[in-house]
């Protein structure tokens, strides 16, 4: 476990400045590698297979470069993402867990929603991206009873049955099948009662897409619930899947 250092972060969502100004600012703040990464993401939009090959061959590197204010602005600027996070927090709160681990917590959007509904639960977020956790440390600084750790979902630094509920939200879908399998098994290992997943089923340049519920059924593990997330545009609802495994 590696402690995460906080830094000064601005969470405003004002209209972004013109593109040339954003490029110069990104170069100054995060260097040429980040600017090149942004240019490739824009330039390869019409060629998803090349995007996957070039940009996403290393998910850890991808998410470390993606993490930061630009990603925060992008996510928080989409009302549909906020509604989905609220819906997920409502569903998870119905299970009344006294502790929750989120694998791949990013900058902490889901943890903030969970804290509002589970004021007494111990909340822990793990992510392998220092830049995401650096942002989360400041974004969640006003919340009590919450810990953030740098770590890999394939090898969680916790004993068996450490948490009432373990959650992944749009995390497993970014990993190749063998890695996705290890993350699921680690989630089962450290959970006492439930493992919950929000994982889209479609395949794009940066996600594999899985039928997570089918994986649990094949493993002989009972599902407490499974279904689409009924908020947002119809295409997002169609590819969404929320499931909770009962251990």
C-alpha positions in Angstrom: 0.0 0.0 0.0 1.4 3.4 -1.0 0.1 6.6 0.6 -1.3 9.2 -1.8 -0.2 12.8 -1.5 -2.8 15.6 -1.8 -2.4 18.6 -4.0 -4.2 21.8 -4.7 -7.0 21.1 -7.3 -9.7 23.2 -8.8 -13.1 21.6 -9.3 -14.8 24.3 -11.4 -16.7 23.3 -14.5 -16.7 26.6 -16.3 -16.5 26.5 -20.1 -13.1 25.4 -21.3 -10.7 27.9 -22.9 -9.9 27.7 -26.7 -8.1 24.6 -27.9 -4.6 26.3 -28.4 -4.8 27.7 -24.8 -5.7 24.2 -23.5 -2.8 22.6 -25.4 -0.3 25.1 -23.9 -1.8 24.6 -20.4 -1.7 20.8 -20.7 2.0 21.0 -21.8 2.9 23.1 -18.9 1.0 21.1 -16.3 1.5 17.5 -17.4 4.2 17.5 -20.1 4.5 16.5 -23.8 3.6 12.8 -23.2 0.1 13.8 -22.0 -0.3 16.2 -24.9 0.6 13.5 -27.4 -1.8 11.1 -25.6 -4.6 13.7 -26.0 -3.7 14.2 -29.7 -3.9 10.5 -30.4 -7.2 10.2 -28.7 -8.7 12.9 -30.9 -6.9 11.9 -34.1 -7.8 8.2 -34.0 -11.5 8.6 -33.3 -12.4 7.2 -36.7 -10.2 4.1 -36.3 -11.3 2.3 -33.1 -9.1 -0.8 -33.7 -6.0 1.4 -34.0 -7.1 3.4 -31.0 -7.2 0.1 -29.0 -3.8 -1.0 -30.3 -2.0 2.2 -29.8 -3.6 3.9 -26.9 -5.0 1.1 -24.8 -2.3 -1.6 -25.0 -1.4 -0.7 -21.4 -4.5 0.2 -19.3 -2.4 1.4 -16.4 -0.5 3.9 -18.5 -3.7 5.0 -20.2 -5.6 5.8 -17.0 -2.6 7.5 -15.4 -2.5 9.8 -18.4 -6.3 10.2 -18.5 -6.6 11.1 -14.8 -6.7 14.8 -13.9 -8.8 17.9 -14.4 -9.6 17.3 -18.0 -11.1 13.9 -17.2 -12.9 15.3 -14.2 -14.4 18.0 -16.3 -15.5 15.5 -19.0 -17.2 13.2 -16.5 -18.8 15.8 -14.3 -20.1 17.7 -17.4 -22.3 14.7 -18.4 -25.6 14.7 -16.5 -26.2 11.0 -17.5 -23.0 9.9 -15.6 -24.3 11.7 -12.5 -27.7 10.0 -12.7 -26.0 6.6 -13.1 -23.8 7.2 -10.1 -26.8 8.2 -8.1 -28.8 5.1 -9.2 -25.9 2.8 -8.3 -25.5 4.4 -4.9 -29.2 4.0 -4.2 -29.2 0.3 -5.2 -26.1 -0.5 -3.1 -27.5 1.4 -0.1 -30.4 -1.1 -0.1 -28.0 -3.8 1.1 -27.0 -1.6 4.1 -23.3 -2.7 4.0 -21.2 -1.6 7.0 -18.1 -1.4 4.8 -17.5 -1.0 1.0 -14.4 -1.4 -1.1 -14.5 0.1 -4.6 -11.9 -1.4 -7.0 -10.9 1.2 -9.6 -12.4 4.2 -7.7 -10.9 6.8 -10.1 -11.3 10.3 -8.8 -14.0 9.3 -6.3 -17.3 10.0 -8.0 -19.1 6.9 -6.8 -17.5 7.0 -3.3 -19.0 10.5 -2.8 -22.4 9.3 -3.8 -22.1 6.3 -1.5 -21.1 8.4 1.5 -24.2 10.5 1.1 -26.4 7.3 1.5 -24.2 5.3 3.9 -23.0 7.8 6.4 -21.7 5.3 8.9 -20.1 2.8 6.6 -16.3 2.5 6.2 -15.5 3.3 2.6 -12.2 2.3 0.9 -11.2 3.1 -2.7 -8.4 1.4 -4.6 -7.0 2.5 -7.9 -3.8 1.7 -9.9 -3.6 5.3 -11.3 -1.6 7.8 -9.1 -3.1 10.7 -11.1 -6.6 9.6 -10.5 -6.0 9.1 -6.8 -4.1 12.4 -6.5 -7.3 14.0 -7.8 -9.6 11.9 -5.6 -7.6 12.8 -2.4 -8.6 16.4 -2.8 -12.1 15.8 -4.2 -13.0 13.6 -1.3 -11.1 15.5 1.4 -14.2 16.8 3.2 -15.6 13.2 3.8 -14.9 11.2 6.9 -14.4 7.5 7.3 -12.9 7.1 3.8 -9.5 5.8 2.7 -7.8 5.8 -0.6 -5.0 3.3 -1.6 -2.8 2.9 -4.6 -3.2 -0.8 -5.6 -4.0 -3.4 -8.3 -7.4 -5.1 -8.4 -5.6 -8.3 -9.3 -3.7 -8.4 -6.0 -5.7 -6.6 -3.3 -3.8 -5.8 -0.1 -6.6 -7.1 2.2 -7.3 -10.3 4.1 -10.1 -12.6 3.0 -13.6 -11.3 3.9 -12.5 -7.8 4.7 -15.5 -5.9 3.4 -19.3 -6.3 3.5 -19.6 -5.3 -0.1 -17.1 -5.0 -2.9 -17.9 -2.8 -6.0 -16.5 -2.3 -9.5 -18.0 0.3 -11.7 -16.8 0.4 -15.4 -13.5 -1.3 -14.4 -13.5 -4.9 -15.4 -14.6 -4.0 -18.9 -11.3 -2.2 -19.5 -9.3 -5.4 -18.9 -8.4 -8.4 -21.0 -10.3 -11.6 -20.1 -7.5 -13.1 -18.0 -7.1 -9.9 -16.0 -10.9 -9.5 -15.7 -11.1 -13.0 -14.3 -8.4 -12.3 -11.6 -10.2 -9.0 -10.5 -13.5 -10.8 -10.1 -11.9 -13.6 -8.0 -10.1 -11.0 -5.8 -13.4 -9.2 -5.3 -15.0 -12.5 -4.2 -12.0 -13.2 -1.9 -12.2 -9.9 0.1 -16.0 -9.7 0.2 -18.0 -11.1 3.1 -21.6 -10.8 1.7 -21.9 -9.2 -1.7 -20.0 -8.3 -4.8 -21.6 -5.6 -7.0 -20.7 -4.7 -10.6 -21.7 -2.0 -13.0 -20.0 -3.2 -16.2 -21.2 -2.4 -19.8 -21.4 -5.4 -22.2 -20.4 -3.8 -25.5 -16.9 -3.8 -27.0 -15.2 -0.5 -28.1 -11.6 0.8 -28.5 -11.0 0.9 -24.8 -13.3 -1.8 -23.3 -13.8 -5.5 -23.9 -17.3 -5.8 -22.6 -18.5 -8.8 -20.5 -21.6 -10.5 -19.4 -20.6 -10.4 -15.7 -23.8 -12.0 -14.5 -23.2 -15.0 -16.8 -19.7 -15.4 -15.3 -21.2 -15.7 -11.8 -23.8 -18.1 -12.9 -21.2 -20.3 -14.6 -19.2 -20.2 -11.3 -22.3 -21.4 -9.4 -22.6 -18.2 -7.4 -26.1 -16.9 -6.7 -27.1 -13.5 -8.0 -29.2 -11.3 -5.7 -30.2 -9.1 -8.7 -29.2 -8.5 -12.3 -30.5 -6.1 -15.0 -29.8 -2.9 -17.0 -29.3 0.5 -15.3 -32.5 2.2 -16.3 -31.2 5.8 -16.5 -29.7 7.7 -19.4 -30.1 7.4 -23.2 -31.6 4.2 -24.6 -28.3 3.0 -26.1 -26.5 3.4 -22.8 -29.3 1.5 -21.0 -29.2 -1.3 -23.5 -25.5 -2.0 -23.0 -25.5 -1.5 -19.3 -25.5 -4.3 -16.7 -25.8 -4.1 -12.9 -25.5 -7.3 -10.9 -25.0 -8.2 -7.3 -23.5 -11.6 -6.3 -24.6 -13.0 -2.9 -21.7 -14.9 -1.2 
